[in-house]
């Protein structure tokens, strides 16, 4: 089960994958979210977006840490990192 680092930008005009970058050997995914950072709406939008793009059930996606932060650790069950990146970019 890969644990991904995701940097989100809430309150964007549209939800979309913005790419990835590397810091100290760790890949970080950038995602814009068209939901405000209030009452968990941005977190719900992130899980909805990942579920749709990766074609997996929402139950397979879990926010491990950073629920109230722009930088989150996300655990995804049933896919490896290469598959995740391929689906997000495609």
N, C-alpha and C positions, 0 to 999 in steps of 0.2 A: 504494500500500500504506500504509494508515494505521498509525502507531505510537501505541498507546494507553498512557496511564498508568493503572495499576490498583493500587489500594490493597487489600491482602488482609488478612483476619483469619483466621489458621489456627486449628485446633482448635475451630471453632464447632460447634454442635449439628447444623446442616444447611448444605449448600452452597446459596447463593442470591445473586442480584444484589440489592444493597441500595440502588442508586441512583447518582446522579452529582452532583458539585459542581464548581465552577469556582474555580481559583486563578490569578490573573494571566493570565486569558484562556485557560487550559488546562483542558480538561475532564478530570476524574479519576473513574474508575469505582470503586465500592466493591463488593467481593465477599467474602462469608463462605465459608470453606472448611472442610468437615468432615473435614479431614486434618491430622495434626500436621506441624509444620515441621521434619521430620527426614528425612534420606536422600532428599530430593527429592519426598517424598510430597505436600506441599502444591502444588508446581509441577505434578506430574502431575495432581492433582485439578483445578487451574485450567484446564489444557489440555483435560482431559476435559469439564469443565463448559462451557467456551466452545465446544468442538466440537459438543456436543449442542445447546446453545441457539441457536447460529448455523447449525446444520445444514451444517457444512463438515467436511472431513477434518482430522484432527489435524495432518497435515503442513503445513497452511496457517496454522498458529499457531506462533509462535516467541517465546520469551522473549529479548529483545535485551539487557536488563540487569536487575539486581536479583534474580538467582536466589536469593540468600541474604538478601534484604531483604523487608520488607512492601510496599514500593513498587516496582513492576516496570514495565518498558517492554515491551509486547507488540506484535509485528508480526503483522498478519492480512492474508493475501493473498486477493484476490478479492472484497472487500467495501469499501464506503466507510463512513465513520463513522456517517452517518445510518442506514444499513441495520443496522449493528452495534447501535446503541442501540435501534432499533425491535425487533429480535429479542430483545434482553436484557430489555426492558420488557414484551414480549408474552407 
